[in-house]
């Protein structure tokens, strides 16, 4: 995960052309390290969908829109969990998967 934190820092300067170049290089490096074909297929689908679109749009089904609206309502009502809390629960439930 060291590469992720490196990439995350560079996203703050995305407006700068050189930073965007560095971010692309980091993304390439991360993709090169993926050996799971299902993840590669997902990344391919995402890139293919947005590559030729100047302003990417996502069309939601009625059920998806309802779920997003319900989630946003929950957030506004304060029904959220901190990252630390979720990670602690995941470590407890799946110690082999979460370090």
VODO-287001 format. One line per 10 residues: number of its first residue (from 1); for each residue x, y, z of C-alpha. Coordinates in Angstrom, 3 decimals, decimal comma, padded with zeros to 6 digits. Layout:
N
NUM	X Y Z; ...
***
This chain:
99
1	000,000 000,000 000,000; 003,006 002,288 000,065; 002,387 003,235 -003,575; -001,206 004,235 -002,782; -000,162 006,788 -000,206; 002,397 008,120 -002,671; -000,319 008,457 -005,322; -002,761 010,020 -002,867; -000,323 012,841 -002,087; 000,112 013,655 -005,774
11	-003,630 014,018 -006,387; -003,667 017,313 -004,478; -001,654 018,959 -007,245; -003,594 017,503 -010,162; -004,064 020,930 -011,764; -000,381 021,098 -012,581; 000,507 019,298 -015,843; 003,642 017,710 -014,399; 001,747 016,454 -011,363; -000,830 014,916 -013,702
21	002,011 013,217 -015,583; 003,364 011,840 -012,301; -000,086 010,665 -011,268; -000,496 008,848 -014,589; 002,888 007,193 -014,096; 001,834 006,058 -010,619; -001,438 004,671 -011,968; 000,457 002,785 -014,685; 002,793 001,343 -012,072; -000,090 000,223 -009,876
31	-001,934 -001,373 -012,798; 001,229 -003,204 -013,853; 001,320 -004,835 -010,411; -002,258 -006,161 -010,594; -002,495 -009,851 -011,480; -006,217 -010,352 -010,868; -008,021 -010,431 -014,220; -011,364 -009,430 -012,679; -009,843 -006,216 -011,315; -008,123 -005,534 -014,624
41	-011,439 -006,052 -016,437; -013,122 -003,602 -014,087; -010,415 -000,993 -014,621; -010,664 -001,522 -018,377; -014,434 -000,988 -018,280; -014,037 002,216 -016,262; -011,343 003,609 -018,544; -013,218 002,636 -021,705; -016,401 004,283 -020,465; -014,765 007,618 -019,644
51	-011,829 007,872 -022,052; -013,693 009,691 -024,842; -016,053 011,645 -022,627; -015,145 015,244 -021,886; -017,524 015,341 -018,935; -018,094 011,802 -017,684; -021,673 011,060 -016,765; -023,137 008,096 -015,008; -026,694 007,026 -015,631; -028,302 005,516 -012,565
61	-031,236 003,170 -012,516; -034,201 004,171 -010,365; -033,103 001,676 -007,697; -029,532 003,028 -007,712; -030,764 006,627 -007,423; -033,021 005,629 -004,537; -030,087 003,922 -002,782; -027,811 006,953 -003,277; -030,518 009,309 -002,003; -031,060 007,100 001,059
71	-027,304 007,024 001,728; -027,031 010,819 001,473; -029,986 011,196 003,826; -028,230 008,901 006,333; -025,057 010,965 006,115; -026,982 014,203 006,717; -028,628 012,559 009,735; -025,215 011,685 011,138; -025,500 007,929 010,682; -021,879 007,382 009,707
81	-018,870 005,420 010,975; -015,297 006,645 011,168; -012,654 004,989 009,042; -010,801 003,965 012,195; -013,902 002,255 013,609; -014,619 000,370 010,381; -011,001 -000,755 010,055; -010,933 -001,959 013,680; -014,079 -004,018 013,049; -012,629 -005,422 009,810
91	-009,346 -006,370 011,522; -011,324 -008,204 014,189; -013,618 -009,986 011,741; -011,054 -010,652 008,952; -007,567 -010,520 010,498; -005,941 -012,271 007,542; -007,338 -009,721 005,055; -006,754 -006,463 006,917; -003,347 -005,549 008,246
***
